[in-house]
């Protein structure tokens, strides 16, 4: 469980970093790329949270 929680923290840190980078992106194209990656990271968090919830109820 600790590994899953560590993964969630890592993904959350990635979300924060990509959000910051998108906020200072030099142009719209780069901002859009970073925003897309940000969406992927949110998806990773949802996956890890579902795994954690599933393990807790098993």
C-alpha positions in Angstrom: 0.0 0.0 0.0 2.8 2.4 0.7 4.1 2.0 -2.8 0.6 3.0 -4.2 0.5 6.0 -1.9 4.0 7.0 -3.0 2.9 6.7 -6.6 -0.2 8.9 -5.9 2.1 11.6 -4.3 4.4 11.4 -7.3 1.6 11.8 -9.8 0.2 14.7 -7.8 3.6 16.4 -7.8 3.7 15.8 -11.6 0.3 17.5 -12.0 1.4 20.5 -10.0 4.6 20.8 -12.1 2.9 20.5 -15.4 0.2 23.0 -14.3 3.0 25.4 -13.4 4.8 24.8 -16.7 1.6 25.3 -18.7 1.0 28.6 -16.8 4.4 29.9 -18.0 4.5 28.3 -21.4 5.9 30.7 -24.0 3.1 29.9 -26.5 -0.2 28.3 -27.0 1.2 25.2 -28.7 3.4 24.3 -25.8 0.7 25.2 -23.3 -1.7 22.8 -25.1 1.0 20.0 -25.1 1.6 20.5 -21.3 -2.2 20.6 -20.7 -2.6 17.3 -22.5 0.2 15.7 -20.4 -1.5 17.2 -17.3 -4.7 15.3 -18.2 -2.7 12.1 -18.5 -1.3 12.6 -15.0 -4.8 13.1 -13.6 -5.8 9.8 -15.3 -2.8 8.1 -13.5 -4.0 9.5 -10.2 -7.5 8.2 -10.8 -6.1 4.8 -11.7 -3.9 4.6 -8.5 -6.8 5.8 -6.3 -9.1 3.1 -7.8 -6.4 0.5 -7.1 -6.0 1.7 -3.6 -9.8 1.7 -3.0 -10.1 -1.8 -4.5 -7.3 -3.1 -2.3 -8.9 -1.5 0.8 -12.2 -3.2 0.2 -10.8 -6.6 -0.6 
